[in-house]
Amino acid sequence: MTIDNTFSMHFDPSRVLPLAGRARGLNDALNKLPMLPALADQLEQELVELSIHATAAIAGNPMRLDEVRELLALDYAQADVPAGPTVARARREITNLGLAYAPLPKRRVESGVFGVSEGFMRKVHAVMVQGTVSGGMGEYAKEVQNRVLDLITRTNAQDLYDLEQAVRAGLFHYHLFRLRPFNEGNGRVARFFESSILAVGGFRFACMMLPMYYRRHTDEYLRFFPLDDSPADNADLTSFLVFMLEGLLESLEVLRERLTAPLRRLALTERFRLLLEAREINRRSHDLLVLLLDRETVPDAEWKTGLGAESTGLHKGGSPLPFQLKDLFLKTPYKLLYDKVSEHTARRDLNRLLELGLLAKDGTSYTFQDRCLG
């Protein structure tokens, strides 16, 4: 079969490959972290829900994240309830995506290559649009059939098999979306196959996170896929690949925060105990540190919404929340510790924590140093 040269694979390796290498290194490190199977399953379920909500929202689906979660918790028959045409279509789009994405976590391996097939692509499209279009499920126009086959052949060529799979995923995503072989659902299919290539390539959790990044940057994302032209034979894909890989790295950083937070908390709690045991700090200072640690811990709900399409950005740990000396006497829960303590004593406690590197001071504000372990 002749390969269609209109599918440019040209990019600047000096800009793209270092980002891909950083993503692979961080991902491999995260894959080695100990994690209970039940927690891994819970995280995957959360990310599938967030990914489905984001990829549907990019395509114009108006459903909120809580509505998407509620709908995905139902079986397919329960979800298909009578409703107005707009609501019914939105609900069917979500349930269809749920069917398509359900096997995605099972495709993950430590390191492999996802072979794209025309039959599977047709099947995925048919699942995604069933009940929302009158025809054309899994079908594309005859004039693009050869180009679709050429794209699949090019994507499965040995040089792309040997390429870092994050780059290969981005290339296929870009060209399939630009080709628009189907009457509807091209973006959703392209993002799904990008996730599939990443999943089999070993990106266990991050494979489902890029749609959320694209959702937060919808305008920039869609500028790569104009409706009025097609890419030149030698189009430079560096800009899109850099955009995509920066999103992958951002997603991996969020995962690192989520996966290492319990370990960091255990280590900090143990350090506080040892300092108290050695009389390096008093009981009141110890309890203050525990309160500050609790305040810096990202609640589960914040993690979920912080990755979702309704958020303006990712929570990546952020800056520690500041407090002032007066807060110890005026604000709950600090005043429970310092209600009957003099200002001199409270200031002495804070100065001791500054000496130990557990607090930092900027003007009159103090911040807990949750990275004091390194």
Secondary structure, 3 states (H helix, E strand, C coil): CCCCCCCCCECCHHHHHHHHHHHHHHHHHHHCCCCCHHHHHHHHHHHHHHHHHHHHHHCCCCCCHHHHHHHHCCCHHHHCCCCCHHHHHHHHHHHHHHHHHCCHHHHCCCCCCCCCCHHHHHHHHHHHHCCCCCCCCCCCCHHHHHHHHHHHHHHCCHHHHCCCHHHHHHHHHHHHHHHCCCCCCHHHHHHHHHHHHHHHCCCCCHHHCHHHHHHHCHHHHHHCCCCCCCCCCCCECHHHHHHHHHHHHHHHHHHHHHHHHHHHHHHHHHHHHHHHHCCCCCHHHHHHHHHHHHHHCCCHHHHHHHCCCCCCCCCCCCCCCCEECCHHHHCCCHHHHHCCCCHHHHHHHHHHHHHCCCEEEECCEEEECCCCCC
